[in-house]
Amino acid sequence: MARRKAGKPIKRAHSAGGVVFRRAPHGPEVLLLQHEGGKWMLPKGTIEPGETPEGVARREVLEESRITNVRVVADLGEERYFFFWRSENTYYDKTVHYFLMEFTGTEEPRPQTEEGFIACEWVPLDEALARIKYKETREIVRRAQVRLSEAEVSAGGSG
């Protein structure tokens, strides 16, 4: 439960995003975005009135990485975290709903520079876990890793 600190307001925020993966010879790779501040993250954005979490996840993947050919494979659940936004002098209680999405296209991802992204990279799951600094987001990537290893086993892969 969020606590008020020094009388500052707490706002709830709801977003959705995707763990986008592609199949590579050495195993699945996931798409990470690098923000100009240096942090690596997953595509995600705010759920607007009338939108579904899955629709927002698809939109944000398209907007932030410019890739279009993705299909939702699984629901990865939610991450929840708290942060303080100095410019608004407000605490946020944020929930992000993630989906595992397979990239089925051939186009190269390009970062949405208008939103401060400077790079998009496909990286192996272990490297993604090492690059992502937020523990809640690493947990989402771990869930994706479990789903992908289960899919390999059920598809008769070497997993």
Buried (B, 14 or more C-beta within 10 A) or exposed (E): EEEEEEEEEBEEEBBBBBBBBBEEEEBBBBBBBBBEEEBBBBBBBEBEEEBEBBEBBBBBBBBBBBBEEBEEBBBBEBBEEEEEEEEEEEBBBBBBBBBBBBBEEEEEBEBBEEEEBEEBBBBBBEBBBEBBEBEEBBBBBBBBBEBBBEBBEEEEEEE
